[in-house]
């Protein structure tokens, strides 16, 4: 890890000295904001992708039914002009008239009904099931009226309708199918997709017919281009030479050096993303038998110096997390939750008590922030756990985990920017294919917490579930993520804690 950081630092220093005086940015001149990231969404269809890069594209290309104003905390009309709870399991919405999709088709109640019913149909093979599995069905009850039937009471429904639930054009989607939609998606949002190039990125341009009065506002920048650049050194070089205008997830030491580069701005902000270790507590995967013993799982938790990782790798306002959620989400709490502060001696004793005084060998998988995963490997080896790092692309790793072949998974989760514990804890502990624990007691508590209307009861039930998860050490929370953004001074950009860069609100200076 230290070698990698040193190499990057030397490369960046040389680039600063050689390139900074001659840096010229073309983005403003061509009215094209080019942004880069290291991960490619497996599908531009929002319901068939769960990496952050795909979420960002979705928020620019598609509209939500409801808008969540982060500044006020209030929910406001978007595609739905109003909504009414008929009862705890029935929600009626009035769909806005005068909105058109990018291909000119009018957006109607039929599109809303189609999208929701498609998303919950098992045949659709939706990847983001937790975002829609609270919906039972939708029906049209009037020219512009939609009724959503819920599986059960779900107080967080409005939050989900303001985030990961977006609306597809029924006629177009049925014509081209998922494969065609992935190549040429159509939404109603402030930007429309003009090209999807696998392995390269996605091009978008301003929707000049975007509906007036949208809470997202009228976009200022004419074109957006997302580029997939896996190597951070290449991202940095492209930024300094004007090949891209905006990058993020810049390592803390590189971000510090970039502050000295003329014509660049650097911004650090905490996000809702949490890093954690997911453990195969049932010992189902190859080599995972030791993980069946809670003492081994607790030893892993005690072995990791989260504060050192926070201070030396993450930085930028990130915080240590002690519960299986992001601490500011509704329902998330760390009160009464066991804490596993760094204690390698205790970790070794727990391993010895469990019969592993000489340690054991196991595989650890990760898909991003390799240096973070390498640090975890180092801490585990220091107490006798010889963890072999397997680094691979997210989509492949997700399927490997769901096939029961990942004993320790270095995970990150941004909850789709949903400010409710159901979007985090429920994603990993409700008995589905991503749940490695399959603890019936925890699952029952979470299903109750997700569907309880009474706020205090809901909070209490989440607290009980989070305490059990921590006591049984099914998941080892590490820290929230701080994202370092670096971008051209020509750009006026503001970061938000939900890890969603809103380029539709950005402007050229």
C-alpha positions in Angstrom: 0.0 0.0 0.0 2.8 2.4 1.0 4.7 1.6 -2.2 1.6 2.3 -4.3 1.0 5.7 -2.6 4.7 6.6 -3.0 4.6 5.8 -6.7 1.5 7.8 -7.3 2.8 10.7 -5.3 6.0 10.8 -7.4 4.0 10.5 -10.6 1.7 13.3 -9.5 4.5 15.6 -8.4 6.3 15.2 -11.7 3.1 15.9 -13.6 2.4 19.0 -11.5 5.9 20.4 -12.3 5.8 19.5 -16.0 2.2 20.2 -16.9 0.6 22.8 -14.6 1.9 25.9 -16.2 0.6 24.9 -19.6 -2.8 23.5 -18.5 -5.6 24.3 -20.8 -9.2 23.2 -20.3 -11.5 22.6 -23.2 -14.7 21.8 -21.4 -16.0 25.3 -21.1 -15.0 26.1 -24.7 -17.1 23.2 -26.1 -19.8 23.4 -23.4 -19.0 19.8 -22.5 -18.4 18.7 -19.0 -16.4 15.5 -19.1 -16.3 13.5 -15.9 -14.4 10.3 -15.2 -14.7 7.4 -12.8 -13.0 4.0 -12.4 -16.2 1.9 -12.6 -18.5 1.2 -15.5 -22.2 0.5 -14.8 -23.1 -2.9 -16.1 -26.3 -1.5 -17.5 -27.6 2.0 -18.1 -31.1 0.8 -17.1 -31.3 2.0 -13.5 -33.2 -1.1 -12.4 -30.4 -3.3 -13.7 -27.4 -1.6 -12.2 -26.4 -0.9 -8.6 -23.0 0.9 -8.9 -22.8 4.6 -8.1 -21.8 5.6 -11.7 -25.1 4.2 -12.9 -27.1 5.9 -10.2 -25.5 9.2 -11.3 -26.5 8.7 -14.9 -30.0 7.8 -13.8 -30.5 11.0 -11.9 -29.7 13.0 -15.0 -31.6 11.0 -17.5 -34.7 10.0 -15.6 -37.3 11.7 -13.4 -38.7 10.6 -10.1 -42.3 10.8 -9.0 -41.4 12.8 -5.9 -38.5 15.2 -5.2 -36.6 15.3 -1.9 -35.2 18.7 -1.1 -32.1 18.0 0.9 -31.8 21.6 2.1 -35.3 21.6 3.7 -35.8 17.9 4.2 -39.3 18.2 2.6 -40.8 16.1 -0.2 -42.1 18.1 -3.2 -44.0 17.3 -6.4 -42.0 16.1 -9.4 -43.7 13.8 -11.9 -46.5 13.4 -9.3 -48.2 16.7 -8.5 -49.7 15.3 -5.3 -50.1 12.0 -3.4 -52.4 10.7 -0.7 -52.2 7.7 1.6 -55.6 5.9 1.2 -54.4 3.5 4.0 -51.0 2.2 5.1 -50.8 -0.1 2.1 -52.3 2.1 -0.6 -50.9 5.2 -2.1 -52.6 7.4 -4.7 -50.7 9.8 -7.0 -51.7 12.4 -9.6 -49.4 12.3 -12.6 -48.2 15.6 -14.0 -49.5 16.5 -17.5 -47.3 18.1 -20.2 -44.1 16.1 -19.5 -42.6 14.3 -22.5 -39.9 11.7 -22.8 -36.8 12.3 -24.8 -38.3 10.7 -27.9 -41.3 13.1 -27.8 -43.8 10.6 -26.3 -46.0 12.1 -23.6 -45.4 10.7 -20.1 -48.7 9.4 -18.7 -50.1 7.3 -15.9 -49.7 4.3 -18.2 -46.0 4.7 -18.1 -45.9 4.9 -14.3 -48.1 1.8 -14.0 -46.0 -0.1 -16.5 -42.7 0.8 -14.9 -43.7 -0.2 -11.4 -45.3 -3.5 -12.5 -42.3 -4.3 -14.7 -39.9 -3.5 -11.8 -41.6 -6.0 -9.4 -42.0 -8.8 -12.0 -39.5 -11.5 -11.3 -39.1 -12.1 -15.1 -37.6 -8.6 -15.3 -34.5 -9.8 -13.4 -34.2 -6.5 -11.6 -30.8 -6.2 -9.8 -32.0 -3.5 -7.3 -34.8 -5.6 -5.8 -34.6 -3.9 -2.4 -35.6 -0.6 -4.0 -39.0 -1.9 -5.3 -39.8 -5.1 -3.4 -42.2 -3.1 -1.1 -44.5 -2.6 -4.2 -47.1 -5.2 -4.8 -48.6 -3.7 -7.9 -49.8 -0.5 -9.6 -53.0 0.3 -11.4 -54.4 3.2 -13.3 -57.6 4.5 -11.6 -58.1 7.6 -13.7 -56.8 9.5 -16.7 -53.9 10.9 -14.6 -54.3 8.8 -11.4 -52.1 5.9 -10.3 -52.7 3.7 -7.3 -49.8 1.8 -5.8 -50.6 -1.2 -3.7 -47.9 -2.0 -1.2 -46.9 -5.5 0.0 -47.4 -4.2 3.5 -47.1 -0.9 5.3 -43.8 0.8 4.3 -43.3 4.3 5.8 -40.2 4.8 3.7 -42.1 4.5 0.4 -42.0 8.3 -0.3 -38.3 8.3 0.2 -37.8 5.5 -2.4 -40.1 7.2 -4.8 -37.9 10.3 -4.6 -34.7 8.3 -5.3 -34.1 5.0 -7.0 -37.6 4.6 -8.4 -37.6 6.2 -11.9 -40.1 6.1 -14.8 -39.6 4.4 -18.1 -41.5 5.0 -21.4 -43.9 2.1 -21.8 -44.2 2.0 -25.6 -40.5 2.5 -26.3 -39.3 -0.1 -23.7 -41.8 -2.7 -25.0 -40.6 -2.1 -28.5 -36.8 -2.3 -27.9 -36.7 -4.6 -24.8 -34.1 -4.4 -22.1 -31.1 -5.0 -24.5 -32.2 -2.2 -26.8 -33.0 0.1 -23.8 -29.5 -0.5 -22.4 -28.0 0.7 -25.7 -30.3 3.7 -26.2 -32.1 4.6 -23.0 -35.0 7.1 -23.0 -36.1 9.0 -20.0 -37.7 12.4 -19.2 -34.9 14.0 -17.2 -32.8 17.1 -17.8 -30.3 15.2 -20.0 -30.7 12.7 -22.7 -28.3 9.9 -23.7 -26.8 10.3 -27.1 -24.3 7.4 -27.0 -23.5 4.3 -24.8 -20.1 2.8 -25.6 -19.3 -0.3 -23.6 -15.9 0.0 -21.9 -15.7 3.7 -22.7 -18.6 5.6 -21.3 -21.8 7.5 -21.9 -22.5 10.7 -23.7 -25.4 13.0 -22.8 -26.8 16.3 -24.0 -29.2 18.9 -22.5 -32.8 18.1 -22.9 -34.0 21.3 -24.5 -37.6 20.3 -24.0 -37.3 19.6 -20.3 -40.5 20.5 -18.5 -40.8 23.9 -17.0 -41.0 24.1 -13.2 -39.1 20.9 -12.5 -37.5 21.1 -9.0 -34.2 20.0 -10.7 -34.2 23.3 -12.6 -33.1 24.0 -16.1 -29.6 22.5 -16.8 -27.0 25.0 -17.8 -24.2 22.9 -19.3 -24.9 21.7 -22.8 -23.3 18.3 -22.8 -22.1 15.7 -20.3 -19.6 12.9 -21.1 -18.9 10.1 -18.7 -15.6 8.4 -19.3 -14.5 5.1 -17.8 -10.9 5.4 -16.7 -9.9 2.6 -14.4 -6.4 3.9 -13.6 -6.2 6.8 -11.1 -2.9 8.0 -12.5 -4.5 8.3 -15.9 -7.4 10.2 -14.4 -5.1 12.7 -12.7 -3.1 13.2 -15.9 -6.2 13.7 -17.9 -7.6 16.2 -15.4 -4.4 18.3 -15.4 -4.1 18.3 -19.2 -7.7 19.1 -19.8 -8.9 15.7 -21.0 -11.5 15.6 -18.3 -13.0 18.4 -16.2 -14.1 16.5 -13.0 -12.9 13.4 -11.1 -13.6 12.0 -7.7 -12.4 9.4 -5.1 -9.0 11.0 -5.3 -6.7 9.6 -2.7 -6.2 12.0 0.2 -2.5 12.6 -0.4 -3.0 13.2 -4.1 -5.9 15.6 -3.3 -3.6 17.6 -1.1 -1.0 17.9 -3.9 -3.7 18.9 -6.4 -4.5 21.9 -4.3 -1.2 23.4 -5.6 -2.2 22.9 -9.2 -3.3 26.2 -11.0 -6.8 26.1 -12.4 -8.0 23.2 -10.3 -10.3 23.1 -7.3 -10.3 20.4 -4.7 -13.3 19.6 -2.5 -13.6 17.0 0.3 -17.0 15.8 1.7 -18.4 12.9 3.6 -20.8 10.7 1.8 -23.5 8.2 2.8 -21.3 5.4 1.5 -20.1 2.9 4.2 -17.2 0.5 3.9 -17.6 -2.9 5.7 -16.6 -6.5 5.7 -19.4 -9.0 5.0 -18.7 -12.4 6.5 -20.0 -15.8 5.5 -21.1 -16.6 9.1 -22.7 -19.9 7.9 -19.4 -21.1 6.6 -21.0 -22.1 3.2 -18.2 -20.8 1.0 -14.8 -22.6 0.3 -12.5 -22.1 3.3 -15.1 -20.3 5.4 -15.6 -22.9 8.1 -13.7 -20.8 10.7 -16.2 -18.0 10.2 -19.0 -20.2 11.7 -17.5 -19.4 15.1 -18.6 -16.0 16.4 -15.3 -15.7 18.2 -13.5 -15.8 14.9 -15.8 -13.1 13.4 -15.2 -11.0 16.5 -11.4 -11.5 16.2 -11.6 -10.1 12.7 -13.4 -7.0 14.0 -10.9 -6.4 16.8 -8.0 -7.0 14.3 -8.7 -3.9 12.2 -7.4 -0.5 13.1 -10.3 1.5 11.7 -9.0 4.8 13.1 -5.6 4.4 11.4 -7.3 3.7 8.1 -9.5 6.7 8.6 -6.6 9.0 9.5 -4.2 7.8 6.8 -6.3 6.6 3.9 -9.9 8.0 4.0 -9.7 11.4 5.8 -11.9 14.3 4.7 -14.6 14.2 7.4 -15.3 10.5 7.3 -16.4 8.8 10.5 -16.0 5.4 12.1 -19.2 3.4 11.8 -20.3 0.9 14.5 -23.6 -0.3 13.1 -24.7 -1.9 9.9 -26.0 1.3 8.4 -25.0 4.9 7.8 -25.4 6.7 11.1 -27.5 9.6 9.8 -30.1 7.4 8.2 -33.5 7.2 9.8 -33.5 4.2 12.1 -29.7 3.9 12.3 -28.3 4.0 15.8 -25.1 2.8 17.5 -26.5 3.2 21.0 -26.3 -0.1 22.8 -24.4 -1.7 19.9 -21.2 -3.6 20.8 -18.0 -1.8 19.7 -14.9 -3.5 18.4 -12.1 -1.1 19.0 -8.6 -2.1 17.7 -7.2 -4.7 20.0 -4.9 -7.3 18.2 -4.1 -9.0 21.5 -7.8 -9.7 22.1 -8.2 -10.8 18.5 -5.4 -13.4 18.9 -6.9 -14.7 22.2 -10.3 -15.1 20.5 -8.7 -17.0 17.7 -6.9 -19.3 20.2 -10.1 -19.8 22.1 -11.8 -20.9 18.9 -9.1 -23.4 18.2 -7.1 -21.3 15.7 -4.1 -20.3 17.7 -2.0 -20.8 14.5 -4.4 -18.8 12.4 -5.9 -20.0 9.1 -5.9 -19.1 5.4 -8.9 -17.5 3.7 -9.9 -15.5 0.6 -10.9 -11.9 0.8 -12.6 -10.3 -2.2 -12.9 -6.6 -3.1 -13.8 -4.5 -6.1 -12.7 -0.9 -5.3 -10.2 1.0 -3.2 -7.6 -1.7 -3.4 -5.4 0.1 -0.9 -8.2 -0.1 1.7 -8.6 -3.8 1.1 -4.8 -4.3 1.3 -4.8 -2.5 4.6 -7.4 -5.0 5.9 -5.4 -7.9 4.6 -2.3 -6.6 6.5 -4.3 -6.2 9.8 -5.7 -9.7 9.5 -2.3 -11.2 8.8 -0.9 -9.5 11.9 -3.1 -11.6 14.1 -2.5 -14.8 12.1 -5.3 -14.8 9.5 -3.7 -15.2 6.2 -6.1 -13.5 3.9 -5.5 -13.7 0.1 -6.8 -10.7 -1.7 -8.9 -11.3 -4.9 -9.6 -8.0 -6.7 -12.2 -8.1 -9.5 -15.0 -6.1 -11.2 -18.1 -5.5 -9.2 -20.7 -7.2 -11.3 -18.7 -10.5 -11.5 -18.0 -10.3 -7.8 -21.6 -9.7 -6.9 -22.6 -12.8 -8.8 -19.8 -14.8 -7.2 -21.1 -13.8 -3.8 -24.6 -14.7 -4.6 -23.4 -18.1 -5.8 -21.9 -18.7 -2.3 -18.3 -18.4 -3.2 -17.1 -15.4 -1.2 -16.1 -16.0 2.4 -15.0 -12.4 3.3 -16.3 -9.5 1.1 -14.9 -6.0 1.4 -18.0 -4.2 0.5 -19.2 -0.6 0.2 -22.8 0.6 0.0 -24.2 4.0 -0.6 -27.9 3.0 0.0 -28.9 4.5 -3.3 -28.8 7.8 -1.4 -31.9 6.7 0.5 -31.9 8.3 4.0 -33.5 5.3 5.7 -32.0 2.3 7.4 -34.1 0.0 5.3 -31.9 0.9 2.3 -28.8 -0.4 4.1 -29.5 -2.9 6.8 -32.4 -4.4 4.9 -30.3 -4.8 1.8 -28.0 -7.3 3.5 -30.1 -9.0 6.2 -33.6 -9.8 4.9 -33.0 -13.3 3.7 -32.4 -12.7 0.1 -29.5 -13.6 -2.2 -27.2 -10.9 -0.7 -27.8 -12.0 2.9 -24.8 -14.2 3.9 -26.1 -14.5 7.5 -29.6 -15.8 7.0 -30.5 -15.1 10.6 -34.3 -15.6 10.9 -34.4 -13.5 14.1 -32.7 -10.5 12.5 -34.7 -10.8 9.3 -38.0 -10.9 11.3 -37.0 -7.8 13.2 -36.1 -5.9 10.0 -39.2 -6.8 8.2 -41.2 -5.5 11.2 -39.1 -2.3 11.4 -39.5 -1.7 7.6 -43.3 -2.0 7.8 -44.2 -0.5 11.2 -46.0 2.9 10.9 -45.5 4.0 14.5 -42.1 5.8 14.6 -41.0 5.0 18.1 -41.7 1.3 17.6 -39.9 1.4 14.3 -36.8 3.0 15.8 -36.8 0.5 18.7 -37.0 -2.5 16.4 -34.2 -1.3 14.2 -32.1 -0.8 17.3 -32.8 -4.4 18.3 -31.8 -5.8 14.9 -28.6 -3.7 14.8 -27.5 -4.9 18.2 -28.0 -8.5 17.2 -26.0 -8.0 14.0 -23.2 -6.5 15.9 -23.2 -9.0 18.7 -23.1 -11.9 16.2 -20.6 -10.0 14.1 -22.2 -10.9 10.7 -20.9 -7.6 9.3 -17.9 -5.5 10.4 -18.6 -1.8 9.8 -15.5 0.2 9.0 -16.2 3.9 8.2 -18.2 6.3 6.1 -16.5 7.3 2.9 -15.2 10.8 2.2 -15.0 11.6 -1.4 -12.3 14.0 -2.7 -13.5 15.8 -5.8 -11.1 17.6 -8.1 -12.3 19.7 -11.0 -11.4 22.6 -13.3 -11.8 26.1 -11.8 -14.0 26.9 -14.8 -16.7 24.8 -13.1 -19.1 25.9 -10.4 -19.8 22.6 -8.5 -21.2 21.8 -5.1 -21.0 18.4 -3.4 -23.9 16.8 -1.5 -23.7 14.2 1.3 -25.8 11.7 -0.7 -22.8 11.0 -3.1 -24.8 12.3 -6.1 -23.0 14.9 -8.1 -25.7 17.1 -9.6 -24.3 18.2 -12.9 -27.7 19.5 -13.9 -27.1 22.3 -11.3 -23.5 22.9 -12.2 -22.4 25.9 -14.3 -19.5 27.3 -16.1 -18.0 30.3 -14.5 
